[in-house]
Amino acid sequence: MLSPGRDAAWDCATGNGQAARLLAKHFGHVLATDASREQLARAVPDARVVYREALADDSGAAAASLDLITVAQALHWFDLDRFYREARRVLKSNGILAVWCYGAARVSPAIDRVLDWFYNERVGRHWPEERRHVEAGYRDLPFPFEEIDIGAWSMTAALDRRALIGYVGTWSAVGRARAAERKDPLADLTAALASPWPDAAQEETRTVTWPLSIRVGRRTGGDPAGGPPPAD
């Protein structure tokens, strides 16, 4: 176990609380914050999770009170200086910050070519500028913690064609394209998938894999209030 204990964790930018509820299986108390009231309204209650509407730099947690902070697929939206200062303030000595994002979904070579076309060409111009940080696996972002190598990770799911298209429909670029073009770009994705994933097999589930880019760091040195480490 990397964290100094399992008393308390903070899932920042929790969305509907998926990661927070998983943390609740391992920590006595989980604080789950998000700036979106709409997202929090969709969160599933859990006895060990306290949901709170808050920005990433204002957790409301006491200084040096948390063993772990997690951020899933959201770090690229933060004011990093302010967030890192808050993270240092609330983490215990040797507490852990873990941030991650996931890459392009992979199914099979033929389906992957369609997904890549849709991502890069069909809706490519609608991606926000911050998306470049996800494509870089967050390696282009500062990470002022003692970094820990945890190896390669991925996540998988068994999806049928409709579920895969539904997942793609959650992309921010799809929503932006739909608003700008006043038509649904998913119709083009459905048509392009017809050959590698025909209608006759549309209800069959296939394994979808997303490579994860994870950065894990330990809080060492410095002032619990968030100041810089002392000079040597």
GIGINOR-V454866 format. One record per residue. N is the residue number from 0. RES is the residue in one letter. SS is DSSP state (hx for helix, st for strand, lp for the rest). OMEGA is omega in whole degrees, -180 to 180 (none if undefined). BURIAL is # if it has 9 or more other ideal C-beta (glycine too) atoms within 8 Angstrom, else .. Layout:
N,RES,SS,OMEGA,BURIAL ; N,RES,SS,OMEGA,BURIAL
This chain:
0,M,lp,-177,. ; 1,L,lp,-177,. ; 2,S,lp,-178,# ; 3,P,lp,179,. ; 4,G,lp,179,. ; 5,R,lp,180,. ; 6,D,lp,-171,. ; 7,A,st,178,# ; 8,A,st,177,# ; 9,W,st,173,# ; 10,D,st,-175,# ; 11,C,st,-174,# ; 12,A,lp,-171,# ; 13,T,lp,-176,# ; 14,G,lp,179,# ; 15,N,lp,170,# ; 16,G,lp,-178,# ; 17,Q,hx,-179,# ; 18,A,hx,-179,# ; 19,A,hx,-179,# ; 20,R,hx,175,# ; 21,L,hx,177,. ; 22,L,hx,-177,# ; 23,A,lp,177,# ; 24,K,lp,-174,. ; 25,H,lp,-178,. ; 26,F,lp,-178,# ; 27,G,lp,-177,. ; 28,H,st,178,# ; 29,V,st,171,# ; 30,L,st,-179,# ; 31,A,st,-177,# ; 32,T,st,175,# ; 33,D,st,179,# ; 34,A,lp,-176,. ; 35,S,lp,177,. ; 36,R,hx,180,. ; 37,E,hx,178,. ; 38,Q,hx,-179,# ; 39,L,hx,179,# ; 40,A,hx,180,. ; 41,R,lp,-176,. ; 42,A,lp,178,# ; 43,V,lp,-179,. ; 44,P,lp,176,. ; 45,D,lp,-175,# ; 46,A,lp,-177,. ; 47,R,lp,-177,. ; 48,V,st,173,# ; 49,V,st,180,. ; 50,Y,st,-179,# ; 51,R,st,175,. ; 52,E,st,-176,# ; 53,A,lp,173,# ; 54,L,lp,-175,. ; 55,A,lp,-178,# ; 56,D,lp,-177,# ; 57,D,lp,-174,. ; 58,S,lp,-174,# ; 59,G,lp,179,. ; 60,A,lp,178,# ; 61,A,lp,178,. ; 62,A,lp,176,. ; 63,A,lp,-176,# ; 64,S,lp,-172,. ; 65,L,st,176,# ; 66,D,st,-172,# ; 67,L,st,169,# ; 68,I,st,176,# ; 69,T,st,175,# ; 70,V,st,-178,# ; 71,A,st,171,# ; 72,Q,lp,-178,. ; 73,A,lp,-174,# ; 74,L,hx,-176,# ; 75,H,hx,178,# ; 76,W,hx,-171,. ; 77,F,lp,160,# ; 78,D,lp,-168,. ; 79,L,hx,180,# ; 80,D,hx,-179,. ; 81,R,hx,179,# ; 82,F,hx,-178,# ; 83,Y,hx,177,# ; 84,R,hx,178,# ; 85,E,hx,179,# ; 86,A,hx,179,# ; 87,R,hx,-179,# ; 88,R,hx,-171,# ; 89,V,hx,179,# ; 90,L,st,171,# ; 91,K,st,172,# ; 92,S,st,-176,# ; 93,N,st,174,. ; 94,G,st,-171,# ; 95,I,st,168,# ; 96,L,st,178,# ; 97,A,st,179,# ; 98,V,st,179,# ; 99,W,st,172,# ; 100,C,st,-179,# ; 101,Y,st,-177,# ; 102,G,st,-175,# ; 103,A,st,177,# ; 104,A,st,180,# ; 105,R,st,-179,. ; 106,V,lp,177,# ; 107,S,lp,-178,. ; 108,P,hx,-178,. ; 109,A,hx,179,. ; 110,I,hx,179,# ; 111,D,hx,179,# ; 112,R,hx,178,# ; 113,V,hx,180,# ; 114,L,hx,179,# ; 115,D,hx,176,# ; 116,W,hx,-178,# ; 117,F,hx,-178,# ; 118,Y,hx,-172,# ; 119,N,hx,-173,. ; 120,E,hx,-174,. ; 121,R,hx,180,# ; 122,V,lp,-173,# ; 123,G,hx,-176,# ; 124,R,hx,-179,. ; 125,H,hx,177,# ; 126,W,lp,175,# ; 127,P,lp,-178,. ; 128,E,lp,-177,. ; 129,E,lp,-178,. ; 130,R,hx,-179,# ; 131,R,hx,180,. ; 132,H,hx,176,# ; 133,V,hx,-180,# ; 134,E,hx,177,. ; 135,A,lp,-179,# ; 136,G,lp,-179,. ; 137,Y,lp,-180,# ; 138,R,lp,178,. ; 139,D,lp,-180,. ; 140,L,lp,176,# ; 141,P,lp,-179,. ; 142,F,lp,-170,# ; 143,P,lp,177,. ; 144,F,lp,178,# ; 145,E,st,-169,. ; 146,E,st,-178,. ; 147,I,st,178,# ; 148,D,lp,180,. ; 149,I,lp,176,. ; 150,G,lp,-176,. ; 151,A,lp,179,. ; 152,W,st,173,# ; 153,S,st,174,. ; 154,M,st,-177,. ; 155,T,st,175,. ; 156,A,st,175,. ; 157,A,st,-176,. ; 158,L,st,168,# ; 159,D,lp,-174,# ; 160,R,hx,-179,# ; 161,R,hx,-179,. ; 162,A,hx,178,. ; 163,L,hx,178,# ; 164,I,hx,177,# ; 165,G,hx,177,. ; 166,Y,hx,179,# ; 167,V,hx,179,# ; 168,G,lp,177,. ; 169,T,lp,180,. ; 170,W,lp,178,# ; 171,S,hx,-180,# ; 172,A,hx,178,# ; 173,V,hx,177,# ; 174,G,hx,179,. ; 175,R,hx,179,# ; 176,A,hx,-180,# ; 177,R,hx,-179,# ; 178,A,hx,-176,. ; 179,A,hx,-174,. ; 180,E,hx,-178,. ; 181,R,lp,172,. ; 182,K,lp,-174,. ; 183,D,lp,179,. ; 184,P,lp,-180,# ; 185,L,hx,176,# ; 186,A,hx,178,. ; 187,D,hx,177,# ; 188,L,hx,180,# ; 189,T,hx,180,# ; 190,A,hx,-178,. ; 191,A,hx,179,# ; 192,L,hx,-174,# ; 193,A,hx,-179,. ; 194,S,hx,-179,. ; 195,P,hx,179,# ; 196,W,lp,-171,# ; 197,P,lp,-179,. ; 198,D,hx,-177,. ; 199,A,hx,-178,. ; 200,A,hx,-172,. ; 201,Q,lp,-180,# ; 202,E,lp,175,. ; 203,E,lp,177,. ; 204,T,lp,177,. ; 205,R,st,-179,# ; 206,T,st,177,. ; 207,V,st,-177,# ; 208,T,st,174,# ; 209,W,st,174,# ; 210,P,st,180,# ; 211,L,st,171,# ; 212,S,st,-174,# ; 213,I,st,172,# ; 214,R,st,-177,# ; 215,V,st,180,# ; 216,G,st,-179,# ; 217,R,st,176,# ; 218,R,lp,179,# ; 219,T,lp,176,# ; 220,G,lp,173,. ; 221,G,lp,-178,# ; 222,D,lp,177,. ; 223,P,lp,179,# ; 224,A,lp,174,. ; 225,G,lp,-180,# ; 226,G,lp,-179,. ; 227,P,lp,176,. ; 228,P,lp,180,. ; 229,P,lp,178,. ; 230,A,lp,178,. ; 231,D,lp,none,.
